[in-house]
Amino acid sequence: MSNNNIRLVFRHLLEMMVSGELAVGERLPTEKELAKEFGTTRMNVFRALRILKEYHLVESKKRAGTVVVAKPGADLYQKLLNDSSRVVYVLESTMPKYVQWNQSTLTALEVDLNAHNYQVIYLPLIQERAHFAQIIDQSMRDGAAALVILPDSIDINFLNDNNDLLVNVSTPVLMLNRGNDISRIDFVSSVTIDIYGDAIRMATLLKKNGFTRPLILVSESDECLWQTVRLRGLDLGFRAGSPVLEMEEFLCSPDDINLMLEKASADPEHAVIAATHPHGARIAIQLAAARGLTAGKDYQLVSFDDDKQYAAESLTSTQVRFREVGHLFARMIYEKKWQLQGTVWSSIRIASRLVQRTSCRPLHNLEH
């Protein structure tokens, strides 16, 4: 229902049937009358009526014209509202770190949706239950096509603690799943950053480039799901194929990092440091500089979760394809292929790309 005139006629007739203004057995205005009322063509009116006929709400009878044969139930009414809507609410974090999404994500989402006649309305993700509930209720009242949630790490606990508000919501809810203890909201549709696959690809790439001694820098805390998953992915990537490599793990303590730097600088041709935690790489660079060591020259270092500071430190790392996140959300909305019957929704995983900088020697076959 990409034509706005078709949508207006359809929603108008649907509302009249739900309100009882058009009762079962009652005749609808003629195509000519509706076309004049909405300032459109009879063909657009015909198409709107055809949709109502497909759901067995109206039918055409000789001499009687088009009559109402059934009143839509609450579930069907909400579905038809959502399907015919061209309004999308985007709920975005008020404290984004721009690691999993940024302005280019929003631009790609809006451009794609605008091209399919959707309107995007941006709202702040304020950590207040009443405010969150109000936005959800508003999306249902308006029959919004979708509610897109773009959180950051600061929002995860709030979303988990208030996930009951998303149960039985009629508006399709799509969320960027950051993977950090957000499993309690897995019942909504999501675009998920493939942190496990990213780690496997990183290990495979390092092996292809002759690194045979992986030195893995981990946080002292074991509560970071991203780190846990990356460790599993790196381990699988280093063990798969030939040669099979064993990882050496080091904690983010000065003693451990200095020991790791000694091993890395003693054999920069074959040893490589892979930091699984966002802050670990920065600590390693600082301690290395104090020893007079330069990343990419005296030792090799790669990491994950690219951000502006990583760029300033010229750190080789993985980076989420920000535009692709926006494109995926837009496609999930206007194609509607992601929708399944029942309460289970789909999850689409997106791989990050490697950003080559000077903290590691040039890595070949980056996209293979």
PELINKA-V532230 format. One record per residue. N is the residue number from 1. RES is the residue in one letter. SS is DSSP state (helix for helix, strand for strand, loop for the rest). PSI is psi in whole degrees, -180 to 180 (999 if undefined). Layout:
n: {N & N}
res: {RES & RES}
ss: {SS & SS}
psi: {PSI & PSI}
This chain:
n: {1 & 2 & 3 & 4 & 5 & 6 & 7 & 8 & 9 & 10 & 11 & 12 & 13 & 14 & 15 & 16 & 17 & 18 & 19 & 20 & 21 & 22 & 23 & 24 & 25 & 26 & 27 & 28 & 29 & 30 & 31 & 32 & 33 & 34 & 35 & 36 & 37 & 38 & 39 & 40 & 41 & 42 & 43 & 44 & 45 & 46 & 47 & 48 & 49 & 50 & 51 & 52 & 53 & 54 & 55 & 56 & 57 & 58 & 59 & 60 & 61 & 62 & 63 & 64 & 65 & 66 & 67 & 68 & 69 & 70 & 71 & 72 & 73 & 74 & 75 & 76 & 77 & 78 & 79 & 80 & 81 & 82 & 83 & 84 & 85 & 86 & 87 & 88 & 89 & 90 & 91 & 92 & 93 & 94 & 95 & 96 & 97 & 98 & 99 & 100 & 101 & 102 & 103 & 104 & 105 & 106 & 107 & 108 & 109 & 110 & 111 & 112 & 113 & 114 & 115 & 116 & 117 & 118 & 119 & 120 & 121 & 122 & 123 & 124 & 125 & 126 & 127 & 128 & 129 & 130 & 131 & 132 & 133 & 134 & 135 & 136 & 137 & 138 & 139 & 140 & 141 & 142 & 143 & 144 & 145 & 146 & 147 & 148 & 149 & 150 & 151 & 152 & 153 & 154 & 155 & 156 & 157 & 158 & 159 & 160 & 161 & 162 & 163 & 164 & 165 & 166 & 167 & 168 & 169 & 170 & 171 & 172 & 173 & 174 & 175 & 176 & 177 & 178 & 179 & 180 & 181 & 182 & 183 & 184 & 185 & 186 & 187 & 188 & 189 & 190 & 191 & 192 & 193 & 194 & 195 & 196 & 197 & 198 & 199 & 200 & 201 & 202 & 203 & 204 & 205 & 206 & 207 & 208 & 209 & 210 & 211 & 212 & 213 & 214 & 215 & 216 & 217 & 218 & 219 & 220 & 221 & 222 & 223 & 224 & 225 & 226 & 227 & 228 & 229 & 230 & 231 & 232 & 233 & 234 & 235 & 236 & 237 & 238 & 239 & 240 & 241 & 242 & 243 & 244 & 245 & 246 & 247 & 248 & 249 & 250 & 251 & 252 & 253 & 254 & 255 & 256 & 257 & 258 & 259 & 260 & 261 & 262 & 263 & 264 & 265 & 266 & 267 & 268 & 269 & 270 & 271 & 272 & 273 & 274 & 275 & 276 & 277 & 278 & 279 & 280 & 281 & 282 & 283 & 284 & 285 & 286 & 287 & 288 & 289 & 290 & 291 & 292 & 293 & 294 & 295 & 296 & 297 & 298 & 299 & 300 & 301 & 302 & 303 & 304 & 305 & 306 & 307 & 308 & 309 & 310 & 311 & 312 & 313 & 314 & 315 & 316 & 317 & 318 & 319 & 320 & 321 & 322 & 323 & 324 & 325 & 326 & 327 & 328 & 329 & 330 & 331 & 332 & 333 & 334 & 335 & 336 & 337 & 338 & 339 & 340 & 341 & 342 & 343 & 344 & 345 & 346 & 347 & 348 & 349 & 350 & 351 & 352 & 353 & 354 & 355 & 356 & 357 & 358 & 359 & 360 & 361 & 362 & 363 & 364 & 365 & 366 & 367 & 368}
res: {M & S & N & N & N & I & R & L & V & F & R & H & L & L & E & M & M & V & S & G & E & L & A & V & G & E & R & L & P & T & E & K & E & L & A & K & E & F & G & T & T & R & M & N & V & F & R & A & L & R & I & L & K & E & Y & H & L & V & E & S & K & K & R & A & G & T & V & V & V & A & K & P & G & A & D & L & Y & Q & K & L & L & N & D & S & S & R & V & V & Y & V & L & E & S & T & M & P & K & Y & V & Q & W & N & Q & S & T & L & T & A & L & E & V & D & L & N & A & H & N & Y & Q & V & I & Y & L & P & L & I & Q & E & R & A & H & F & A & Q & I & I & D & Q & S & M & R & D & G & A & A & A & L & V & I & L & P & D & S & I & D & I & N & F & L & N & D & N & N & D & L & L & V & N & V & S & T & P & V & L & M & L & N & R & G & N & D & I & S & R & I & D & F & V & S & S & V & T & I & D & I & Y & G & D & A & I & R & M & A & T & L & L & K & K & N & G & F & T & R & P & L & I & L & V & S & E & S & D & E & C & L & W & Q & T & V & R & L & R & G & L & D & L & G & F & R & A & G & S & P & V & L & E & M & E & E & F & L & C & S & P & D & D & I & N & L & M & L & E & K & A & S & A & D & P & E & H & A & V & I & A & A & T & H & P & H & G & A & R & I & A & I & Q & L & A & A & A & R & G & L & T & A & G & K & D & Y & Q & L & V & S & F & D & D & D & K & Q & Y & A & A & E & S & L & T & S & T & Q & V & R & F & R & E & V & G & H & L & F & A & R & M & I & Y & E & K & K & W & Q & L & Q & G & T & V & W & S & S & I & R & I & A & S & R & L & V & Q & R & T & S & C & R & P & L & H & N & L & E & H}
ss: {loop & loop & loop & helix & helix & helix & helix & helix & helix & helix & helix & helix & helix & helix & helix & helix & helix & helix & helix & loop & loop & loop & loop & loop & loop & loop & strand & loop & loop & loop & helix & helix & helix & helix & helix & helix & helix & helix & loop & loop & loop & helix & helix & helix & helix & helix & helix & helix & helix & helix & helix & helix & helix & helix & loop & loop & loop & strand & strand & strand & strand & loop & loop & loop & strand & strand & strand & strand & loop & loop & loop & loop & loop & helix & helix & helix & helix & helix & helix & helix & helix & helix & helix & helix & loop & loop & strand & strand & strand & strand & strand & strand & strand & loop & loop & loop & loop & loop & loop & loop & loop & loop & helix & helix & helix & helix & helix & helix & helix & helix & helix & helix & helix & helix & helix & loop & loop & loop & strand & strand & strand & strand & strand & strand & strand & loop & loop & loop & helix & helix & helix & helix & helix & helix & helix & helix & helix & helix & helix & helix & helix & loop & loop & loop & loop & strand & strand & strand & strand & strand & loop & loop & helix & helix & helix & helix & helix & helix & helix & helix & helix & loop & helix & helix & helix & helix & loop & loop & loop & loop & loop & loop & strand & strand & strand & strand & strand & loop & loop & loop & loop & loop & helix & helix & helix & loop & loop & loop & strand & strand & strand & strand & strand & loop & helix & helix & helix & helix & helix & helix & helix & helix & helix & helix & helix & helix & helix & helix & loop & loop & loop & loop & strand & strand & strand & strand & strand & strand & loop & loop & loop & loop & loop & loop & helix & helix & helix & helix & helix & helix & helix & helix & helix & helix & helix & helix & helix & helix & helix & loop & loop & loop & loop & loop & loop & loop & loop & strand & strand & strand & strand & loop & loop & helix & helix & helix & helix & helix & helix & helix & helix & helix & helix & helix & helix & helix & loop & loop & loop & loop & strand & strand & strand & strand & strand & loop & loop & loop & loop & helix & helix & helix & helix & helix & helix & helix & helix & helix & helix & helix & loop & loop & loop & loop & strand & loop & loop & loop & strand & loop & strand & strand & strand & loop & loop & loop & loop & helix & helix & helix & helix & helix & loop & loop & loop & strand & strand & strand & strand & loop & loop & helix & helix & helix & helix & helix & helix & helix & helix & helix & helix & helix & helix & helix & helix & loop & loop & loop & loop & loop & loop & loop & loop & loop & loop & loop & strand & strand & strand & strand & loop & loop & strand & strand & strand & loop & loop & loop & loop & loop & loop & loop & loop & loop & loop & loop & loop & loop}
psi: {61 & -21 & 123 & -35 & -41 & -45 & -43 & -45 & -46 & -51 & -35 & -48 & -39 & -46 & -40 & -37 & -40 & -41 & -17 & -2 & -31 & 100 & 163 & 132 & -11 & 147 & 140 & 158 & 155 & 163 & -39 & -43 & -43 & -39 & -41 & -42 & -39 & 3 & 42 & -171 & 159 & -28 & -41 & -40 & -43 & -42 & -37 & -42 & -34 & -37 & -43 & -35 & -36 & -30 & 12 & 39 & -30 & 162 & 153 & 133 & 144 & 136 & -31 & -17 & -153 & 124 & 156 & 129 & -12 & 144 & 128 & 134 & 172 & -44 & -45 & -40 & -46 & -39 & -45 & -34 & -49 & -44 & -32 & -6 & 152 & 29 & 129 & 126 & 133 & 116 & 109 & 147 & 141 & -9 & 57 & 143 & -5 & 40 & -37 & -21 & 157 & -164 & -33 & -28 & -47 & -39 & -46 & -42 & -48 & -43 & -46 & -43 & -39 & -36 & -20 & 23 & 30 & 151 & 134 & 129 & 122 & 136 & 148 & 142 & 84 & 134 & 64 & 125 & -43 & -39 & -43 & -44 & -38 & -42 & -42 & -45 & -41 & -40 & -35 & -41 & -40 & -10 & 42 & 148 & -33 & 156 & 113 & 127 & 123 & 89 & 174 & 179 & -32 & -20 & -10 & -48 & -40 & -46 & -41 & -41 & -20 & 24 & -17 & -24 & -19 & -6 & 132 & 24 & 129 & -27 & 131 & 126 & 125 & 133 & 144 & 110 & 106 & -9 & -8 & 87 & 41 & 17 & -21 & 1 & 25 & -7 & -4 & 163 & 147 & 154 & 122 & 131 & 125 & 73 & -32 & -49 & -37 & -42 & -40 & -45 & -38 & -48 & -43 & -43 & -43 & -39 & -43 & -27 & 19 & 8 & 120 & 1 & 87 & 123 & 114 & 123 & 122 & 158 & 153 & -20 & 138 & 15 & -9 & 109 & -39 & -42 & -44 & -46 & -40 & -40 & -42 & -42 & -43 & -44 & -44 & -43 & -39 & -27 & -26 & 140 & -161 & 137 & 157 & 122 & 141 & 136 & 146 & 124 & 142 & 139 & 163 & 48 & 151 & -42 & -47 & -42 & -39 & -38 & -43 & -42 & -36 & -45 & -39 & -40 & -19 & -23 & 65 & -13 & -33 & -21 & 142 & 138 & 128 & 112 & 119 & -20 & 139 & -37 & -17 & -42 & -39 & -41 & -42 & -43 & -42 & -45 & -35 & -41 & -36 & -24 & 1 & 22 & 140 & 128 & 138 & -15 & -58 & -22 & 163 & 135 & 133 & 160 & -169 & 175 & 67 & 143 & -176 & -37 & -35 & -42 & -41 & -31 & 4 & 46 & 128 & 124 & 172 & 150 & 132 & 141 & 88 & -45 & -39 & -33 & -45 & -43 & -41 & -44 & -42 & -45 & -40 & -32 & -53 & -22 & -29 & 14 & -18 & -16 & 131 & 159 & 141 & -158 & -1 & 131 & 172 & 158 & 128 & 127 & 143 & 131 & 145 & 168 & 156 & 129 & 112 & 120 & -167 & 1 & -11 & 147 & 157 & 129 & 128 & 160 & 50 & -37 & 14 & 999}
